Amino acid sequence: MQNPQSPPPPSPRYSPSPNVSLQQSPHHKKKPSKSSKIIRQVRSVFRSFPIITPTACKFPVTLHHHHDHNHIHGGTRMTGTLFGYRKSRINLAIQENPRCVPMLILELSIVTGKLLQDMGQGLVRIALECEKHKDGAKTQLIDEPIWTLYCNGKKTGYGVKREATDEDLNVMQLLHAMSIGAGVLPSEAIDSAQGELTYMRANFERVTGSKDSETYYMMNPDGNSGAELSIFFVRI
């Protein structure tokens, strides 16, 4: 009697490219955090949430803010990347420059294809809102683990901060020579079975209003008209 055929070995898990050369941001050094486990738990719960139908927003979002597309007085130039699989939730990565490890990655409960479609129609305002800590804990604004998400004044779900994965770092490495642009990365380039990954990268001006508010304005190159995107972070 022949031995039954042994099952095929499992597919190798994704491993980061050995050529990832992103540098740590000199102005945003990672600090040990006791909340890492909490963030992972929140993210696990978040992934079980449905992508909900937008409802009316209580947070006031200005839909007609105009500014100099080349520079905002007092702003700091940053690199922002929106990326994700077309039918999956989109991710936002903020870097000090394209060659740095992201200082912030948020997973947003907006389908990638839908957000990029909305941006193709013009104006998009994303507002991320969280509550102040009642115990007086001193948490940097971008280190808050979970946000209520509004898009163009309508509640659209949540945003969750997460640590950069190997796949995130590989994507940032593949785009490290690009300051602005949009397109797709083929599945073989990112070693993914989910298909092509869509991305859009641009320069943003970071304007800090206070320790409880920051805004990121997407800067159109050379002042050209096109998609407008602003991202508001506010702790209330």
PyMOL commands that set and color helices and strands:
alter all, ss='L'
color gray80, all
select helices_A, chain A and resi 36-46+112-120+141-143+166-174+187-190+221-223
alter helices_A, ss='H'
color red, helices_A
select strands_A, chain A and resi 55-56+76-85+89-95+104-111+123-130+146-151+154-161+181-185+197-210+213-219+228-235
alter strands_A, ss='S'
color yellow, strands_A
deselect
rebuild
show_as cartoon
